[in-house]
Structures are given as structure tokens and as C-alpha cells.
Amino acid sequence: MIVNTELEQKGNLFPSKIIKFKKDVDTLFFYTDNNVILQLKVLRDSVLRFRYTTTGTFENDFSYAITKYASTGYNKLVIEDKETYFEVTTSKLICRISKENLSVSIYDAHDMTLINQDEIGFHWEESYEFGGNIVKMSKVVNERESYFGLGDKPEHLNLKGKRFQNWVTDSYAFGKHTDPIYKAIPFYTGLHHNKAYGIFFDNTFQSFFDFGQERRNVTSFWAQGGEMDYYFIYGPKVQSVVEKYTDLTGKPHQLPPLWALGFHQCKWSYYPEANVKAITNKFRELQIPCDAIYLDIDYMDGFRCFTWNKEYFPDPKRMVKELADDGFKTVAIIDPGIKIDNEYSVFKEALDKDYFCKRADGPYMKGKVWPGECYFPDFTKPEVRDWWSGLFQELIEDVGIQGVWNDMNEPAVMEVPNKTFPDDVRHDYDGNPCSHRKAHNIYGMQMARATYHGLKKFNYPKRPFVITRAAYSGTQRYTSTWTGDNVATWEHLWIANVQAQRMAMSGFSFAGSDIGGFAEQPQGELFTRWIQLGIFHPFCRVHSSGDHGDQEPWAFDEDVTDIVRKFIELRYQLLPYLYTCFWNLVEHGTPILQSLVMYDQEDSQTYYRTDEFIFGKQILVCPILEPNAKGRRMYIPRGTWYNLWTDEQVQGGKEKWVDAEIDSMPIFIKAGAIIPKYPVQQYTDEKNIEEITLDIYYKEGKEVSQVFEDAHDGYDYTKGRYSFRIIKLTGKPNELILQQHKEGTYEAAFKWFKLKIHGLPFQIKEIEIDNVIIPLDKLIENGTSSMIIDKKFSEIHIKGNLL
């Protein structure tokens, strides 16, 4: 049932006057004359939690989304009882709660700008069908306000004027505007008057968001049950909002292994073993870098999870070892449906231990998936998650699988009207028993969580790598993700670009799309353009359906193969840059992709840009999204940028035509950036690298860059065994200064930096390294602006005469 947000003035559906106030350290309680209570908790100076009940008591305070590691604490908390409102003040915010109707207004404590304001605010409607309430919140739309976030919605980045629902759904071959699809991330960022705030509605029931569609000046969110429980997060920068939300719901528990950032190849399905080997051998023969090969459901015996089809794969341990010797990690799929088969040990054990989900009247939930009739584990029960994680021992510890891919975990069920569990299915919900109405959106998250713990346990001391299709807020703690079963069309190339940006803006950076499209068959041009985009997504994988044609890099023609190789090689060169981005994600929650509005929210031209984005902090990317294009107009953000291919300098803050034949795409580097690059490898850590290139882009002024290095796997970096270099660039008309500061105890194997300086406005006459002048003929290569220096330098001065 979809509830209209138009308010009906009847009964006791609205809070009334405050009659009592109570304070308990950082938590405030406001009691009204019709049994409604508002609980306001101050988590940080810029993060407030609003929780409402209509019964006089609150539910057990439990959330799968909120991490126990979330930052708390504030510098200031003052509560004042004014004539018509209560005023709660922190060092960042002033929150006023109306005594007349419990409505909330929030201001910037620095300049008293109104940031967010209830329209009618909290209201509700009794659910006669299920019991409980349909809980609602309405807010005023501010002048020129824009909205961003909500996860994987295949829509324009700016959500203004649109309505969405959150109900994770297996949506094969979804299209632009399809809603809902695979993920439920009920978090958005609002932006007006150059101030950004976030709202995270932590309610796992089916929820809805209306950004001024029904009523132009009202934005609202509501859910089909549970509590009105939301967090208000103040920036005022968009990036700060996303970082604080990510801190609240959890940063990734550890860095991914470096190989997980390489290029991956997948298909439904590569089998038998001879076919898998033919694919991997072709990669090495054609010298196209690749780190992982995937096994879809056909590797199993009758699609039974944790089994092998011995006809297709007679000795999986040997095969996986041989693939590893050739530089390939093997990733295997695992689905939640467990085949009903009393001869199948996984089914029998779960049945004996009563681990499967049940219907309201007692029988087990039965549904058809790939194996046929299945039961489904209740991953919301801790014992079931522990049992599930233990099932990975043979697959990981014995066979040697390095990554696991969770699919169909919305959960998807075939041949039923709603394609998932019925509403009456019961779940433990970690000791908070509920129906599937509440557990549906977190089912896939809890499966991924259990899978993650299995890999962490049995792949130790190596880091786990898990991928999930379904997700709720907080899933980014455990896994990476992809955007589901897309289609090989130009429209879906646009969708993939928008989805990856939106996922990063929703706290889930480690995401990508099925490059080339899962359904149907791309032409070579579309595949090429998709690869060009995909190498700039944190998760980079080609995946296609066996119902259609081949989709390997060599499946089209020689020209396509050569261009695809060129761009995959660029991905591998940029791995130290991307790895550094992941360090900032894990440490600070900093998104790896930045939409232009996040990069420069002061420029209102960025609010409606969808195509361009910033990869990391210093690389501007704009994919070609139409066939037969020889270039495109794109928006260059403010500042100076270098064309990657030509070194041409361009000034931003405007649209510009950029040439981009099929073997190119618009890529620009921020002036002042220092981009670390590896030599091309066929897989990560193939070579003992002795030299890292630093591409230095001259800027008159200052810029700071970073390079993170560690062992590329394992947990030693958590004990300080890492190398984090901060390199400051200062450019003057006739001098370039580089200053390096290093943190951590790790000594990377490489010995040298090769400096390649772009855009230097003077001819080099003198180089001073750590107070010692070095003869030019010992450093400069063939009269260029390239030189090789010891990685341990502290300060370099490069001087010259103006050209």
C-alpha cells in the first residue's frame, strides 16, 4: 500500500502541545498532550537524532545500519526554555522545538541561516491491515533547494521534483526511471544557499521519499511501519555530510586487497574448466591486464551452494591453484536459496537446526530459485550468520577461492507475484522478532555480513573480498557492490555513470556496473566507451549474460581490443592513486567519486551536471555517452586543468568542446596535482616495482597530494606498517618546490621516483635536493622535464629561467 502524503486533519494523527520536558545527559525528551514523545539525542555538534513514538514508549533501540564505531561527543550543549519553543544549541547548530505543535527548525549556529524546517513535521496514520502506524515526516522546500543521494536510483543526480520508494527488488533489465531496484539507502543530502545537510531515515520498512513532486514546496518521507527515526547531519559542505553519514553507518572495515581494484572478467557462465582456462590464457596471450575470473552458478552441482559440479570442474583446488599461478584470483557466486534435498548436507544441517525462515503459521518459507524449490536461511539470526560463515571453510581455506559474490539476495524468488518473500515471513531480527515487511530491506545486507565474516575467518591473514547485489545503509562496512542486471544500451551507459556517482554520494563508494551491459549484446563502440568509463569506477568488472554473445575484450575486432587494452593499462597505472583514495575512504569516509556538485557546491552550474565527475580529488572524467561521437561539450569545473592526452591547459567554470575519437575520452588533471603511477602489469604485484612515476602538473600556487603504500594485502597496515606520503607542491614563476612528509613504518620495495613535470613555464637551470645542488646531467632525461630521484627526498627546488 502506497500512502499519499496529503494530510488528513482528523483524529489524533498529529502531535500537539508539549506538556513536559526532560533531559538525560545528551538526550532530551519532549512529551505532548496526546501521548506523542520526541526523543532528541545530540550525537555530535553537527549530528542530531530525532525519534518519535505515538504510544508513550519507544521500541527496543536496535539498528543494523548504525555502527558501534560511530563518532560521538560535542563541544557545547545548551538547552533553553523560551516562551514558544525550546532551543537546543551546540557549537554548530541551533534547534528549536515548537511548544505548540512539536515542529522542528534547525539553524546554522554561526550565522543563524535556516537550514531545515518542518512543514507539518511528524504525523502518522494507523495501519489497520498490519497494526502499528504508517509514520510520516514533512519538511519545507527551501528556495532553490536541490537533493542528492538515495543509492542506486537510475535517475538524474538531482532528485528535485521526483518521488522514490525503498524496497530492494530484483529488477532484471531495469531502465531509466525504474523504481525500486536493488538497494535501499534512505539517506539524502539537501543543498541550498551553499549549505548542505543530510537526513538518514533509519527505518527498514518500505519507505518513500517525495522531493517536492506532490506538493511543490514540501519534501516528505514516510514508511509503512516502525518508528519515525531520523538523523540530521550538517555539513555545511556536501562532502562533509557524506563523510559524517559514512562515519555513522560505517566505513569499510578494512582496505580491499589491491587485486580487488584490478580488472575483473565475469560471465553467466564460464564452464567447464577448459573454457575458464581458455579465457584466462587469452588475457595473457593478448597482454590485457586482468586480476580475477568469476564462476557463476554453473560451477555448482545442480546449483546447490557450496558444492562443485565434478563433471565441469573435476579438481577445483588444482584449477584454482593453476589460475593463481598465472595471476588470477577466482571469485565464486553464492546465492541464499538452499535446495530442498535431504541428501544435501547444507540443507539437512540447516533443517535440523531450524535455521530457515518460516511463514506466520509455522511452515518454512518455500520458493523457487535456480536449484528449484528452496528454503532460505534467516540471516537476521546470529546463530545462522555464524553457521553460514562456517560453510565457507572448504571453499576458501581448502579450494583457495579468494572472493565471494552474493547474488539474488534481495531476496529474489521466481514465479511469485512480488518476486520475493511474502510479507508474513518471520525473522529473528537479532532478538527483535518481526515480519518480512521490516526485514526485507536488510536481508541481503545480513547475508553479505555473514559471508564477509566467513571470508575474513578462512582467508586470514589475507583481506576478504565480497560483492553484494542487495544492500541497505551500512552494507558498505562489509562489501563492494554492483548495480545489478543492466542492459547493453547507450542509455544504460548513462545510467551506470549516474549510479556510481550516486552510490559514492550515498556512502557506498566501492561500486561499479556490469561493464558492457548484462542483458543483450553491445556493439564494439558501446563496449569500448563503457570500458573507458568503467576503469574509473572503484569496482571494475565486465559481466554479461550467457543468453547473449561474447563480451571479452577481444570479442569485437582488433581495434576495439587495442583500445580496451590501452584503457585497462591506464587503470593499472593509476592503481597507487586509486589505492590512496581507498585509504582516505577507510580512514575518513571520503567518497572516491565526486559529482561536480560535491567538488564545487559554490558553483550553481554543478547542481544539474550528471556526466562529469572527479575520480579521487584530482582527475576529472567525462565519458562519451553517444554513438559516433568524435568529442563532446563538457563542463570544466573552476580552476586550471590539464588535458591528460595533450597537456593543454584549460580554465574551468564553463562548458568546452573536447575532442575524443573512439580511442580517447575527456580526462583532465587538476593543476598542481601529483599523480602516482605504476608500470603496466598483467596483474597486481606481478612485478617487483623499483620505480614509481609521479606525474607532476605545474601550478602557480600550492597543492597537496598523497601516496599510500603498504603490502597490498593483510592487516599489517593496521599496526602502522604503511607508508603515507604527503607531497606539497609550491609553484612560482621560475621555481617549483616539492616537500615530502612520510608517515608509517612500511618501506615499499620501490627505490626511486621518476618525476615527469607537465606545464613547467621555465627552462630548468638548477635542481637542489635536500640542500644539495645536483648536476643537471645526472637527473634530466634527454633534455625533458623528467628525472629520477631517491624516494626518500624531503625537499626539492627546481629553478630556471622563464620561457
C-alpha positions in Angstrom: 0.0 0.0 0.0 1.4 3.4 -1.0 0.3 6.1 1.3 -0.4 9.6 -0.1 1.4 12.3 1.8 -1.6 14.7 1.7 -2.5 15.2 5.3 -6.0 14.5 6.6 -7.0 16.6 9.5 -8.7 14.1 11.6 -8.5 12.3 14.9 -5.2 12.3 16.8 -2.9 11.9 13.9 -0.7 14.9 14.8 1.4 15.8 17.8 0.0 18.5 20.0 1.3 20.8 22.7 4.4 20.0 24.7 3.4 19.5 28.3 6.6 18.2 29.8 10.4 18.2 29.1 13.1 16.0 30.5 16.9 15.9 30.0 19.2 12.9 30.4 22.8 13.9 29.6 22.8 14.2 25.8 19.2 13.0 25.3 16.1 15.3 25.5 12.5 14.1 25.8 9.5 16.3 24.8 6.1 15.0 26.0 2.9 16.1 24.4 -0.8 16.1 25.5 -1.7 13.3 23.1 0.9 10.7 24.1 3.5 11.6 21.5 7.1 11.8 22.7 10.0 13.3 20.7 13.4 12.0 21.8 16.2 14.3 20.6 19.7 12.9 21.0 22.8 15.1 20.4 25.4 12.7 18.9 27.8 15.4 17.7 27.8 19.2 17.4 26.6 18.6 13.8 24.6 15.4 14.1 21.2 15.2 15.8 18.8 12.2 16.1 15.1 12.7 16.1 12.9 9.8 17.3 9.1 9.8 17.8 6.7 7.5 19.4 2.9 7.7 19.5 2.3 5.2 22.3 4.3 6.8 25.1 7.0 4.1 24.9 9.8 3.5 22.4 10.7 0.3 20.7 13.9 -1.5 21.5 16.7 0.7 20.2 18.3 -1.5 17.6 19.7 -0.8 14.1 21.6 -2.8 11.6 22.7 0.5 9.9 24.4 2.3 12.8 28.0 1.2 13.5 29.3 0.9 17.1 32.3 2.8 15.9 30.4 6.0 15.0 31.9 9.2 16.4 30.1 10.8 19.3 30.7 13.8 21.6 30.1 17.5 21.4 31.8 20.7 22.4 28.7 22.6 23.6 25.2 21.7 24.6 22.8 24.4 26.0 19.0 23.9 26.4 16.8 27.0 26.9 13.1 27.2 27.7 11.8 30.1 25.6 8.3 31.4 25.5 7.1 29.5 22.5 9.8 26.9 21.9 12.7 25.0 23.4 16.1 25.9 22.0 18.9 23.3 21.8 22.3 24.8 20.9 25.6 23.1 20.0 28.7 24.7 18.6 27.3 24.1 15.1 23.6 24.0 15.3 20.6 25.7 16.9 17.5 23.5 17.0 14.1 24.9 18.0 11.2 22.7 19.0 7.8 24.4 19.0 5.8 24.1 22.2 2.6 24.4 20.1 3.0 21.5 17.7 6.4 19.9 18.2 7.7 21.1 14.8 11.4 21.5 14.4 13.5 24.2 12.9 17.3 23.9 12.6 19.7 26.9 12.1 23.4 27.3 11.5 24.7 28.4 14.9 27.4 30.6 13.2 25.2 32.9 11.1 21.6 31.8 12.0 20.8 30.7 8.5 17.7 28.5 8.5 18.9 25.1 7.2 15.9 22.8 7.6 12.3 23.3 8.8 9.4 21.0 9.4 6.3 21.8 7.4 3.7 19.9 9.5 6.5 17.6 10.7 5.8 14.3 12.3 2.4 12.8 11.6 1.1 9.3 11.3 -1.8 7.1 10.1 -2.8 3.9 11.8 -2.2 0.7 9.7 -5.4 -1.3 10.0 -4.1 -4.1 7.8 -0.9 -4.8 9.8 -1.2 -2.9 13.0 1.1 -0.1 14.1 1.5 3.1 12.3 2.5 4.5 8.9 4.9 7.2 10.0 5.4 10.4 8.1 7.6 13.5 8.1 7.2 16.6 6.0 9.7 19.4 5.5 9.7 22.8 3.8 11.5 23.0 0.5 13.8 26.0 0.7 14.4 28.4 -2.1 16.4 26.8 -4.9 16.9 23.6 -2.8 18.4 20.6 -4.5 18.5 17.0 -3.3 21.0 14.2 -3.9 21.6 10.6 -2.8 19.3 7.6 -2.2 21.7 5.0 -3.6 21.3 3.3 -6.9 18.3 5.1 -8.4 18.6 5.2 -12.2 17.6 8.9 -12.3 19.1 12.3 -12.8 21.6 13.1 -10.0 19.4 15.9 -8.7 16.3 14.4 -7.2 14.3 17.6 -7.0 10.7 17.2 -8.1 10.8 13.3 -8.0 9.4 10.6 -5.8 11.0 7.2 -4.9 10.5 4.1 -2.8 12.9 1.9 -1.0 12.2 -1.8 -1.4 15.1 -3.9 -2.6 13.9 -5.6 -5.8 15.4 -8.0 -8.3 14.9 -5.8 -11.4 16.2 -7.6 -14.4 16.9 -5.2 -17.4 15.7 -2.2 -15.4 15.5 1.1 -17.3 15.9 4.8 -16.7 13.3 5.9 -14.1 12.7 2.3 -12.9 12.0 2.3 -9.2 12.6 0.5 -6.9 15.6 -1.6 -7.9 18.3 -3.4 -5.9 19.2 -1.2 -2.9 17.5 0.7 -0.1 19.6 3.6 1.1 17.2 6.0 2.8 19.8 8.9 3.0 19.8 12.1 1.1 21.7 15.4 1.1 19.8 18.7 0.7 21.6 21.8 -0.5 20.5 25.4 -0.6 22.2 28.8 -0.1 25.6 26.9 -0.3 24.8 25.0 2.9 24.4 21.2 2.8 22.7 18.9 5.3 21.8 15.2 5.3 18.8 13.2 6.5 19.1 9.5 7.2 15.7 7.9 7.8 16.7 4.7 9.6 13.6 2.7 9.0 13.9 -0.7 7.2 10.2 -1.0 6.3 9.2 0.0 2.7 9.8 3.7 2.7 9.1 6.6 0.4 10.7 10.0 -0.4 9.0 12.8 -2.2 11.2 15.8 -3.1 8.5 18.3 -4.0 6.6 16.2 -6.5 3.2 16.0 -4.9 3.4 19.5 -3.3 6.0 21.7 -4.9 7.1 23.4 -1.6 7.2 20.2 0.6 9.6 17.3 0.8 8.5 14.3 2.8 9.5 10.8 3.7 7.4 8.1 5.2 7.4 4.3 6.0 4.9 1.5 6.1 5.6 0.7 9.8 8.2 1.1 12.5 9.3 4.4 14.1 9.9 7.9 12.7 13.6 7.8 13.5 15.9 10.0 11.5 19.4 11.6 11.8 20.0 15.2 10.8 23.6 15.8 9.6 25.1 19.2 9.0 28.0 19.9 6.6 27.9 22.7 5.5 29.9 21.1 2.7 28.3 18.2 0.7 31.5 16.1 1.2 31.4 16.7 4.9 27.7 15.5 5.1 28.6 12.3 3.2 31.7 11.7 5.4 29.6 12.1 8.6 26.9 9.8 7.3 29.6 7.3 6.4 31.0 7.6 9.9 27.6 7.0 11.4 26.7 3.9 9.2 30.3 2.7 9.0 33.4 3.0 6.9 34.7 -0.2 5.2 36.1 -2.4 7.9 39.4 -2.7 6.1 41.2 -1.8 2.9 40.4 -4.1 0.0 43.3 -6.2 -1.3 44.9 -4.4 -4.2 43.9 -7.2 -6.6 40.3 -6.4 -6.0 40.9 -3.0 -7.6 42.2 -4.6 -10.8 40.2 -5.5 -13.9 37.8 -8.5 -13.4 36.1 -10.7 -16.0 32.8 -12.4 -15.5 30.0 -14.2 -17.4 27.0 -16.2 -16.7 28.7 -18.7 -17.0 32.3 -19.7 -17.7 32.3 -23.6 -17.6 33.7 -26.2 -17.9 37.3 -25.8 -16.7 38.7 -25.8 -20.2 36.6 -22.7 -21.0 37.8 -20.9 -17.9 41.4 -21.7 -18.8 40.8 -20.6 -22.4 39.6 -17.2 -21.2 42.4 -16.6 -18.8 45.0 -17.8 -21.3 43.7 -15.4 -23.9 44.1 -12.5 -21.5 47.8 -13.4 -21.0 48.3 -14.1 -24.7 46.9 -10.7 -25.7 48.7 -8.9 -22.8 45.4 -7.5 -21.5 45.7 -7.0 -17.7 43.3 -8.9 -15.5 43.2 -10.0 -11.9 40.1 -12.0 -11.4 38.0 -14.6 -13.1 34.4 -15.4 -11.9 32.5 -18.6 -11.6 28.7 -18.2 -11.9 26.1 -20.7 -10.7 27.0 -23.4 -13.2 30.1 -24.3 -11.2 27.8 -25.9 -8.6 26.3 -29.4 -8.5 22.7 -28.7 -9.5 23.0 -25.1 -8.3 23.5 -26.3 -4.7 25.6 -23.7 -2.9 29.0 -24.8 -1.5 29.2 -27.7 -4.0 31.0 -28.4 -7.2 29.9 -29.9 -10.5 32.7 -32.5 -10.8 31.9 -33.1 -14.5 32.7 -29.5 -15.3 35.4 -29.0 -12.6 36.9 -32.4 -11.6 39.6 -30.9 -9.3 38.7 -27.3 -8.3 41.6 -27.0 -5.9 44.1 -27.7 -8.6 42.4 -25.4 -11.1 42.2 -22.5 -8.6 45.9 -23.0 -7.8 46.9 -23.0 -11.5 44.9 -19.9 -12.1 46.6 -18.3 -9.1 50.0 -19.2 -10.5 49.0 -17.3 -13.7 48.0 -14.3 -11.6 44.2 -14.8 -11.5 42.2 -14.8 -8.3 39.0 -16.9 -8.5 35.7 -15.4 -7.3 32.7 -17.7 -6.9 29.0 -16.9 -6.6 26.8 -17.9 -3.6 23.1 -17.4 -3.5 20.8 -17.5 -0.5 18.3 -20.2 -1.7 19.2 -23.7 -0.4 17.8 -26.6 -2.4 15.3 -28.8 -0.6 17.2 -32.1 -0.8 17.7 -34.4 2.2 20.9 -35.8 0.6 22.4 -32.3 0.6 24.4 -31.7 3.8 23.9 -27.9 3.9 20.1 -28.3 3.6 20.0 -31.1 6.1 22.1 -29.2 8.7 20.1 -26.0 8.5 16.8 -28.0 8.6 18.0 -29.9 11.7 19.0 -26.7 13.4 15.8 -24.9 12.4 17.7 -22.1 10.6 15.3 -21.5 7.7 12.7 -18.7 7.5 9.2 -19.6 8.4 5.7 -18.3 7.4 3.4 -16.8 10.0 1.6 -20.1 10.6 4.7 -22.2 11.0 5.7 -23.8 7.7 9.1 -23.0 6.2 9.2 -20.3 3.5 9.5 -22.1 0.2 10.3 -20.5 -3.1 11.7 -21.4 -6.5 15.2 -20.2 -7.5 17.9 -21.7 -9.7 18.1 -25.1 -7.9 14.3 -25.5 -7.9 12.3 -25.4 -4.7 14.4 -23.9 -1.9 14.3 -22.8 1.8 16.1 -19.7 2.8 18.3 -19.1 5.9 17.2 -16.4 8.3 20.4 -14.3 8.2 18.9 -11.9 10.9 19.6 -14.6 13.5 23.2 -14.5 14.9 23.5 -18.3 15.1 22.5 -18.6 11.4 25.1 -16.0 10.4 27.7 -17.9 12.4 26.7 -21.2 10.7 26.7 -19.6 7.3 30.2 -18.1 7.7 31.5 -21.5 8.7 30.3 -23.0 5.5 33.0 -21.1 3.6 35.8 -23.1 5.1 36.2 -25.6 2.3 35.6 -23.1 -0.5 38.1 -20.6 0.9 40.6 -22.5 3.0 40.8 -25.7 1.1 39.9 -24.9 -2.5 41.5 -21.4 -2.5 38.7 -19.2 -3.7 39.7 -15.6 -3.0 36.4 -13.7 -3.3 32.6 -14.4 -3.0 29.8 -12.8 -4.9 26.4 -12.7 -3.3 23.6 -12.6 -5.8 19.8 -13.0 -5.7 19.8 -11.7 -2.1 17.1 -9.1 -2.3 15.8 -11.9 -1.7 14.7 -12.8 -5.2 12.2 -15.6 -5.7 10.9 -16.8 -9.0 7.3 -17.5 -10.0 5.6 -15.5 -7.3 3.7 -12.2 -7.9 6.0 -9.9 -6.0 9.2 -11.9 -6.8 10.3 -12.0 -3.1 9.2 -13.4 0.3 5.5 -12.9 1.3 5.0 -10.2 4.0 4.1 -12.7 6.6 7.5 -14.5 6.7 9.0 -14.3 10.2 12.5 -13.2 11.1 14.5 -13.2 14.3 16.0 -9.7 13.7 18.7 -10.2 16.3 16.2 -10.9 19.1 13.6 -8.4 17.8 11.1 -10.7 16.1 9.4 -9.2 13.1 7.8 -9.9 9.8 9.4 -9.7 6.4 7.9 -6.2 6.0 10.6 -5.0 8.4 13.4 -7.4 7.4 13.1 -7.4 3.6 15.4 -4.4 3.0 18.2 -5.8 5.3 18.0 -9.5 4.3 20.8 -9.1 1.6 22.9 -7.0 3.9 22.9 -9.6 6.6 23.7 -12.4 4.1 26.6 -10.2 2.9 27.7 -9.6 6.5 27.7 -13.4 7.3 29.6 -14.0 4.0 32.2 -11.3 4.9 32.9 -12.9 8.3 33.3 -16.3 6.6 36.0 -14.9 4.3 37.6 -12.9 7.0 37.9 -16.1 9.1 39.1 -18.5 6.5 41.1 -16.3 4.2 43.1 -14.8 7.1 45.7 -13.3 7.1 44.5 -12.0 3.7 41.7 -9.5 3.5 38.2 -10.6 2.5 36.6 -9.5 -0.8 32.8 -9.8 -1.0 30.3 -8.4 -3.5 26.6 -8.0 -2.9 23.7 -7.1 -5.2 21.2 -6.1 -2.4 22.1 -3.5 0.2 20.8 -1.3 3.0 22.6 1.6 4.6 25.7 0.3 6.4 26.4 -2.6 4.0 29.5 -0.7 2.8 31.2 -1.9 6.0 31.4 -5.4 4.7 31.3 -5.5 0.9 31.6 -4.0 -2.5 28.6 -3.9 -4.9 27.5 -3.6 -8.4 24.4 -2.0 -9.9 22.6 -5.2 -11.0 21.3 -6.6 -14.2 21.6 -3.7 -16.7 21.3 -3.7 -20.4 23.8 -3.2 -23.3 22.4 0.2 -24.4 23.7 3.7 -24.6 21.0 4.8 -22.1 22.4 2.3 -19.6 25.9 3.7 -20.1 24.5 7.0 -18.9 22.7 5.2 -16.0 25.9 3.4 -14.9 27.7 6.7 -14.7 25.0 8.3 -12.6 24.6 5.3 -10.4 28.3 5.1 -9.5 28.3 8.8 -8.6 25.1 8.5 -6.6 26.4 5.4 -4.7 29.5 7.3 -3.7 27.3 10.2 -2.5 25.3 7.7 -0.5 28.3 6.4 1.4 29.0 3.3 -0.7 32.0 4.1 -2.9 33.2 0.6 -3.7 30.7 0.2 -6.6 30.6 -0.4 -10.3 28.3 -1.6 -13.1 28.3 -4.6 -15.4 30.6 -3.2 -18.0 29.1 -3.6 -21.5 25.7 -4.5 -20.1 24.4 -7.8 -18.6 21.4 -8.3 -20.9 21.6 -8.1 -24.7 24.8 -7.6 -26.7 26.8 -4.4 -27.1 28.4 -3.3 -30.3 32.2 -2.7 -30.2 31.8 1.0 -29.9 29.5 0.8 -26.9 31.7 -1.7 -25.2 34.7 0.5 -25.8 33.1 3.6 -24.4 31.8 1.6 -21.4 35.3 0.3 -20.6 36.6 3.9 -20.8 34.1 4.8 -18.1 34.4 1.6 -16.1 38.1 1.9 -15.4 37.3 5.0 -13.3 34.8 3.1 -11.2 36.1 1.7 -7.9 34.8 -1.8 -8.8 35.7 -2.6 -12.4 34.2 -5.8 -13.9 32.8 -6.9 -17.2 29.8 -9.2 -16.7 27.4 -10.5 -19.3 24.6 -13.0 -19.7 25.2 -16.3 -21.4 21.9 -15.8 -23.2 23.7 -13.3 -25.5 27.0 -13.0 -27.3 30.6 -13.0 -26.0 31.8 -9.9 -24.2 35.5 -10.3 -23.6 37.9 -7.6 -24.7 38.8 -9.5 -27.9 35.2 -10.4 -28.8 34.7 -7.5 -31.2 37.6 -6.5 -33.5 41.3 -5.8 -33.3 40.8 -2.0 -33.0 38.4 -2.4 -30.1 40.8 -4.9 -28.4 43.7 -2.4 -28.7 41.7 0.5 -27.3 40.3 -1.6 -24.4 43.8 -2.8 -23.6 45.1 0.8 -23.6 42.4 1.9 -21.1 42.8 -1.2 -18.8 46.5 -0.5 -18.8 45.7 3.1 -17.7 43.6 1.6 -14.8 46.7 -0.5 -13.7 49.0 2.6 -13.9 46.6 4.5 -11.7 46.3 1.8 -9.0 48.5 3.6 -6.5 46.3 6.7 -6.9 43.1 4.6 -6.5 44.6 2.7 -3.5 45.3 6.1 -1.9 41.7 7.0 -2.5 40.6 3.8 -0.7 42.9 4.7 2.2 41.0 8.0 2.6 37.7 6.2 2.3 38.6 3.8 5.1 40.2 6.4 7.3 37.9 9.4 6.7 34.8 8.1 4.8 35.9 10.4 1.8 33.9 9.4 -1.3 36.1 8.0 -4.1 34.0 9.6 -6.8 32.8 13.2 -6.5 29.9 14.5 -8.6 30.7 18.1 -9.6 28.2 19.4 -7.0 30.3 17.8 -4.3 33.5 19.0 -5.8 32.4 22.7 -6.0 29.0 23.4 -4.4 29.6 27.1 -4.6 29.2 26.9 -8.4 25.5 26.5 -9.0 26.2 25.3 -12.5 27.3 22.0 -10.9 23.9 21.2 -9.4 22.4 19.7 -12.5 25.6 18.2 -14.1 25.4 14.4 -14.4 28.1 13.3 -16.9 31.3 14.8 -15.4 32.8 13.6 -12.2 36.0 13.8 -10.2 37.9 10.5 -9.7 39.6 10.8 -6.3 40.3 14.5 -5.8 42.4 15.5 -8.8 41.2 13.7 -12.0 38.2 15.0 -14.0 36.5 12.4 -16.1 33.7 12.8 -18.7 32.6 9.7 -20.6 31.3 9.7 -24.1 27.7 8.6 -23.9 26.5 8.7 -27.5 27.4 6.7 -30.6 29.5 8.1 -33.5 30.9 10.9 -31.3 34.2 12.5 -32.1 34.1 14.6 -29.0 31.6 16.4 -26.8 30.9 19.5 -24.9 31.5 19.1 -21.2 31.6 21.3 -18.1 35.1 22.1 -16.8 35.0 23.0 -13.0 36.6 26.2 -11.9 40.3 26.2 -11.8 43.1 25.2 -14.2 43.1 21.7 -15.7 45.5 19.8 -18.0 44.2 17.6 -20.8 45.7 14.1 -20.0 46.4 13.4 -23.6 47.8 16.7 -24.9 48.9 18.6 -21.7 46.8 21.5 -23.0 45.8 23.8 -20.1 42.2 24.9 -19.8 40.5 27.3 -17.5 37.3 26.0 -15.9 34.0 27.4 -14.8 32.5 26.9 -18.3 31.5 24.4 -21.0 34.1 23.4 -23.5 34.3 21.2 -26.6 36.7 18.4 -26.1 37.9 16.1 -29.0 37.5 12.4 -28.2 37.8 9.9 -31.0 36.9 6.3 -30.2 40.5 5.7 -28.8 40.2 8.7 -26.4 37.9 10.2 -23.8 37.9 13.5 -22.0 40.2 13.2 -19.0 41.8 16.2 -17.2 44.2 16.5 -14.3 43.9 19.3 -11.8 46.8 21.8 -11.9 49.1 21.2 -9.0 48.3 17.5 -8.8 50.9 14.8 -8.3 49.6 11.5 -9.7 51.5 8.3 -8.7 51.6 5.6 -11.4 52.8 2.0 -11.6 54.4 0.5 -14.7 51.9 -1.6 -16.6 51.4 -5.1 -15.2 49.4 -8.0 -16.3 48.1 -8.4 -12.7 48.7 -6.6 -9.5 52.1 -7.3 -7.9 53.3 -9.2 -11.0 56.4 -7.2 -11.0 58.9 -6.2 -8.3 58.5 -2.5 -8.9 61.6 -0.4 -8.3 60.3 2.9 -9.7 57.0 4.8 -9.4 56.3 7.6 -11.7 55.0 10.9 -10.3 53.2 12.9 -12.9 53.5 16.5 -11.7 51.2 19.1 -13.1 52.7 22.6 -12.6 50.6 25.2 -10.8 51.5 28.7 -9.7 50.4 28.4 -6.1 50.0 25.4 -3.7 48.5 22.0 -3.9 48.8 18.8 -1.7 48.9 15.3 -3.0 49.1 11.9 -1.3 50.6 8.5 -1.9 49.6 5.5 0.2 51.5 2.2 0.1 51.5 -1.0 2.1 51.9 -4.7 1.5 48.7 -4.6 -0.7 47.0 -7.3 1.4 46.9 -8.4 5.0 46.5 -6.4 8.2 49.9 -5.1 9.0 48.9 -1.6 7.9 46.6 -1.5 10.9 49.7 -1.8 13.1 51.4 1.2 11.5 53.2 -0.8 8.8 52.2 1.5 6.0 53.7 4.4 4.1 51.6 7.6 3.7 53.4 10.3 1.8 52.1 13.9 1.8 53.7 15.8 -1.0 53.2 19.6 -1.1 53.7 21.4 -4.4 54.5 25.1 -4.5 54.8 26.8 -7.9 56.4 30.1 -8.5 57.1 31.8 -11.9 60.6 30.5 -12.0 60.7 27.8 -9.3 58.9 24.6 -8.4 59.2 23.3 -4.8 58.3 19.8 -3.7 58.2 18.9 0.0 57.6 15.4 1.2 56.4 14.2 4.6 56.1 10.5 5.3 54.1 8.7 8.0 54.2 5.0 8.9 56.9 2.4 9.3 56.5 0.5 6.0 59.2 0.6 3.4 57.9 -0.1 0.0 60.1 -2.1 -2.3 60.5 0.6 -4.9 63.6 2.8 -4.6 63.0 5.7 -7.0 60.5 8.2 -8.1 60.5 9.2 -11.7 59.3 12.8 -11.8 57.5 13.8 -15.0 56.7 17.5 -14.9 53.9 18.9 -17.1 53.4 22.5 -18.0 56.6 23.9 -16.5 56.8 27.6 -17.6 60.6 27.8 -17.4 63.7 26.0 -18.6 65.4 24.1 -15.8 68.7 25.6 -14.8 69.2 24.2 -11.3 68.0 21.4 -9.1 68.5 21.3 -5.4 67.6 18.1 -3.4 67.7 18.3 0.4 70.1 21.3 0.3 72.4 19.8 -2.3 72.7 21.1 -5.8 72.7 18.2 -8.3 74.3 18.5 -11.7 71.5 18.5 -14.4 73.1 15.9 -16.5 72.7 13.4 -13.6 69.0 13.9 -13.4 67.4 15.3 -16.6 66.4 12.7 -19.2 67.2 13.7 -22.8 66.5 17.4 -22.2 63.0 16.7 -21.0 61.3 17.7 -17.7 61.8 14.1 -16.4 64.2 13.0 -13.7 64.8 10.0 -11.4 65.4 10.7 -7.7 65.6 8.8 -4.5 62.2 8.2 -2.9 63.4 9.5 0.4 63.8 13.1 -0.5 62.5 15.8 1.9 62.6 18.8 -0.3 63.3 19.6 -4.0 63.8 23.0 -5.5 63.7 23.1 -9.3 64.7 26.6 -10.6 65.1 28.1 -14.1 64.5 31.0 -16.4 61.1 31.9 -17.8 60.5 30.6 -21.3 
